[in-house]
Amino acid sequence: MLSTASPYKFADSVLDALGDAQPAGTDPFVNLAELNKQTGVEIPPRMLALKDLPVLHNEVIPADKMELAVVKNLL
């Protein structure tokens, strides 16, 4: 499990704070590698394991449609 304070959970934001903003759409695993390179902090194994797992959820729901989506999925 990753703690809330793990810099790897928000690698793009951490890189931005370090002055190394990544372009939109950059592979998040590229960001993990770059953050590791810059900080020397080990990438959590569970984070790396995500790369090989299938994507289960990829639907993006606009905020104004969220209530309807929740109700629909509860039924």
N, CA, C and O of each residue as an XYZ file, in Angstrom:
300
protein
N       0.843     -1.179      0.000
C       0.000      0.000      0.000
C       0.892      1.248      0.000
O       1.967      1.266      0.600
N       0.418      2.278     -0.683
C       1.171      3.531     -0.724
C       0.561      4.523      0.245
O      -0.658      4.678      0.315
N       1.406      5.179      0.977
C       0.913      6.193      1.890
C       0.480      7.419      1.097
O       0.897      7.616     -0.045
N      -0.350      8.227      1.710
C      -0.821      9.446      1.065
C       0.347     10.356      0.699
O       0.288     11.090     -0.287
N       1.399     10.302      1.492
C       2.526     11.205      1.284
C       3.516     10.714      0.230
O       4.519     11.382     -0.022
N       3.257      9.564     -0.390
C       4.195      9.068     -1.389
C       4.264     10.027     -2.575
O       3.237     10.329     -3.182
N       5.454     10.508     -2.911
C       5.567     11.419     -4.055
C       5.202     10.729     -5.367
O       4.902     11.398     -6.356
N       5.227      9.416     -5.381
C       4.934      8.693     -6.613
C       3.451      8.650     -6.953
O       3.093      8.384     -8.100
N       2.588      8.906     -5.986
C       1.155      8.931     -6.285
C       0.794     10.124     -7.165
O      -0.198     10.087     -7.894
N       1.590     11.165     -7.095
C       1.330     12.392     -7.856
C       2.633     12.842     -8.523
O       3.041     13.997     -8.405
N       3.265     11.917     -9.215
C       4.590     12.181     -9.776
C       4.605     13.396    -10.688
O       5.568     14.164    -10.675
N       3.553     13.584    -11.482
C       3.532     14.738    -12.389
C       3.546     16.048    -11.615
O       4.243     16.986    -12.001
N       2.782     16.123    -10.527
C       2.750     17.346     -9.713
C       4.073     17.566     -8.989
O       4.541     18.698     -8.869
N       4.667     16.489     -8.512
C       5.952     16.611     -7.818
C       7.024     17.074     -8.794
O       7.838     17.936     -8.463
N       7.024     16.501    -10.003
C       7.993     16.938    -11.006
C       7.785     18.405    -11.354
O       8.750     19.148    -11.535
N       6.525     18.819    -11.447
C       6.226     20.226    -11.719
C       6.786     21.107    -10.600
O       7.374     22.156    -10.864
N       6.599     20.675     -9.357
C       7.116     21.446     -8.214
C       8.643     21.503     -8.215
O       9.239     22.459     -7.717
N       9.265     20.474     -8.778
C      10.724     20.458     -8.883
C      11.225     21.249    -10.082
O      12.429     21.339    -10.322
N      10.283     21.823    -10.837
C      10.667     22.630    -11.990
C      10.836     21.818    -13.253
O      11.483     22.270    -14.198
N      10.263     20.623    -13.286
C      10.397     19.751    -14.451
C       9.014     19.307    -14.902
O       8.688     18.121    -14.856
N       8.204     20.261    -15.338
C       6.844     19.946    -15.773
C       6.874     19.020    -16.974
O       7.627     19.238    -17.923
N       6.058     18.000    -16.924
C       5.947     17.046    -18.018
C       4.800     17.461    -18.922
O       3.791     17.971    -18.434
N       4.927     17.256    -20.232
C       3.837     17.620    -21.135
C       2.597     16.781    -20.865
O       2.700     15.628    -20.448
N       1.429     17.357    -21.104
C       0.169     16.642    -20.903
C       0.182     15.373    -21.737
O       0.652     15.369    -22.875
N      -0.335     14.307    -21.169
C      -0.393     13.050    -21.884
C       0.856     12.195    -21.740
O       0.923     11.101    -22.300
N       1.842     12.677    -21.000
C       3.053     11.895    -20.795
C       2.695     10.613    -20.045
O       1.897     10.629    -19.107
N       3.287      9.522    -20.467
C       3.075      8.235    -19.809
C       3.411      8.387    -18.327
O       4.509      8.832    -17.992
N       2.491      8.027    -17.434
C       2.766      8.203    -16.006
C       3.979      7.400    -15.536
O       4.631      7.779    -14.563
N       4.285      6.294    -16.218
C       5.438      5.498    -15.810
C       6.750      6.165    -16.227
O       7.796      5.907    -15.631
N       6.695      7.014    -17.239
C       7.853      7.840    -17.594
C       8.090      8.839    -16.463
O       9.231      9.097    -16.080
N       7.000      9.400    -15.934
C       7.111     10.341    -14.818
C       7.695      9.654    -13.582
O       8.509     10.244    -12.872
N       7.281      8.406    -13.323
C       7.836      7.673    -12.174
C       9.346      7.521    -12.330
O      10.106      7.752    -11.389
N       9.762      7.135    -13.516
C      11.196      6.944    -13.764
C      11.958      8.256    -13.612
O      13.052      8.280    -13.048
N      11.384      9.340    -14.112
C      12.057     10.646    -14.004
C      12.150     11.095    -12.553
O      13.173     11.633    -12.128
N      11.082     10.875    -11.794
C      11.102     11.251    -10.383
C      12.143     10.426     -9.634
O      12.853     10.951     -8.775
N      12.236      9.155     -9.951
C      13.248      8.295     -9.342
C      14.643      8.791     -9.691
O      15.526      8.842     -8.836
N      14.832      9.153    -10.948
C      16.139      9.648    -11.407
C      16.536     10.928    -10.663
O      17.691     11.097    -10.271
N      15.565     11.822    -10.474
C      15.877     13.108     -9.836
C      16.036     13.010     -8.327
O      16.806     13.771     -7.740
N      15.319     12.085     -7.683
C      15.332     12.048     -6.221
C      16.105     10.881     -5.636
O      16.567     10.950     -4.497
N      16.250      9.809     -6.405
C      16.901      8.619     -5.866
C      15.998      7.817     -4.942
O      16.426      6.810     -4.377
N      14.755      8.251     -4.783
C      13.804      7.530     -3.939
C      13.278      6.334     -4.727
O      12.858      6.474     -5.876
N      13.304      5.159     -4.099
C      12.868      3.939     -4.774
C      11.390      4.019     -5.149
O      10.561      4.465     -4.355
N      11.072      3.585     -6.358
C       9.678      3.509     -6.795
C       9.053      2.312     -6.085
O       9.594      1.209     -6.155
N       7.921      2.508     -5.401
C       7.285      1.382     -4.715
C       6.950      0.257     -5.692
O       6.382      0.515     -6.753
N       7.291     -0.982     -5.351
C       7.033     -2.110     -6.240
C       5.569     -2.218     -6.676
O       5.292     -2.580     -7.820
N       4.639     -1.910     -5.781
C       3.225     -1.990     -6.144
C       2.861     -0.962     -7.205
O       1.974     -1.200     -8.026
N       3.531      0.159     -7.191
C       3.292      1.180     -8.211
C       3.809      0.687     -9.559
O       3.140      0.850    -10.579
N       4.975      0.097     -9.566
C       5.535     -0.445    -10.805
C       4.684     -1.585    -11.357
O       4.561     -1.735    -12.573
N       4.096     -2.391    -10.471
C       3.277     -3.526    -10.896
C       2.040     -3.083    -11.671
O       1.503     -3.851    -12.470
N       1.585     -1.857    -11.444
C       0.400     -1.354    -12.148
C       0.603     -1.321    -13.659
O      -0.358     -1.430    -14.421
N       1.838     -1.172    -14.083
C       2.138     -1.063    -15.515
C       1.680     -2.295    -16.288
O       1.289     -2.188    -17.450
N       1.726     -3.453    -15.656
C       1.404     -4.703    -16.334
C      -0.026     -5.187    -16.096
O      -0.413     -6.241    -16.601
N      -0.805     -4.435    -15.341
C      -2.183     -4.831    -15.064
C      -3.135     -4.221    -16.095
O      -2.864     -3.149    -16.634
N      -4.242     -4.899    -16.367
C      -5.202     -4.341    -17.325
C      -5.931     -3.135    -16.729
O      -6.117     -3.042    -15.516
N      -6.334     -2.226    -17.596
C      -7.138     -1.074    -17.169
C      -8.571     -1.567    -16.990
O      -9.163     -2.108    -17.924
N      -9.124     -1.385    -15.806
C     -10.476     -1.844    -15.528
C     -11.519     -0.751    -15.727
O     -12.659     -1.035    -16.095
N     -11.135      0.481    -15.490
C     -12.076      1.591    -15.563
C     -11.429      2.735    -16.341
O     -10.372      3.236    -15.958
N     -12.069      3.141    -17.431
C     -11.511      4.252    -18.197
C     -12.557      5.276    -18.598
O     -12.287      6.161    -19.410
N     -13.746      5.158    -18.032
C     -14.809      6.117    -18.324
C     -14.580      7.402    -17.524
O     -14.293      7.358    -16.328
N     -14.708      8.520    -18.189
C     -14.597      9.819    -17.531
C     -15.998     10.412    -17.481
O     -16.656     10.569    -18.510
N     -16.444     10.739    -16.278
C     -17.793     11.258    -16.091
C     -17.712     12.723    -15.676
O     -17.086     13.048    -14.668
N     -18.342     13.609    -16.447
C     -18.341     15.023    -16.074
C     -19.039     15.220    -14.717
O     -19.956     14.477    -14.366
N     -18.602     16.204    -13.987
C     -19.136     16.453    -12.643
C     -20.651     16.602    -12.645
O     -21.317     16.129    -11.724
N     -21.200     17.246    -13.656
C     -22.654     17.460    -13.666
C     -23.438     16.185    -13.984
O     -24.664     16.183    -13.878
N     -22.763     15.113    -14.367
C     -23.414     13.825    -14.654
C     -23.096     12.774    -13.585
O     -23.542     11.631    -13.686
N     -22.338     13.154    -12.579
C     -21.870     12.202    -11.573
C     -23.013     11.567    -10.789
O     -23.023     10.352    -10.588
N     -23.971     12.368    -10.347
C     -25.078     11.821     -9.553
C     -25.827     10.749    -10.355
O     -26.134      9.681     -9.824
N     -26.116     11.024    -11.610
C     -26.808     10.066    -12.465
C     -25.991      8.783    -12.628
O     -26.550      7.687    -12.590
N     -24.695      8.909    -12.807
C     -23.824      7.735    -12.963
C     -23.796      6.886    -11.711
O     -23.794      5.657    -11.794
N     -23.773      7.524    -10.550
C     -23.759      6.766     -9.288
C     -25.075      6.018     -9.137
O     -25.076      4.829     -8.820
N     -26.179      6.689     -9.356
C     -27.499      6.057     -9.230
C     -27.612      4.891    -10.219
O     -28.081      3.812     -9.858
N     -27.188      5.108    -11.449
C     -27.255      4.085    -12.491
C     -26.452      2.838    -12.069
O     -26.904      1.712    -12.277
N     -25.287      3.039    -11.491
C     -24.441      1.912    -11.095
C     -24.915      1.226     -9.816
O     -24.518      0.095     -9.539
N     -25.745      1.888     -9.049
C     -26.279      1.277     -7.831
C     -27.468      0.363     -8.128
O     -27.794     -0.521     -7.335
N     -28.104      0.580     -9.262
C     -29.291     -0.205     -9.613
C     -28.955     -1.529    -10.224
O     -29.853     -2.296    -10.568
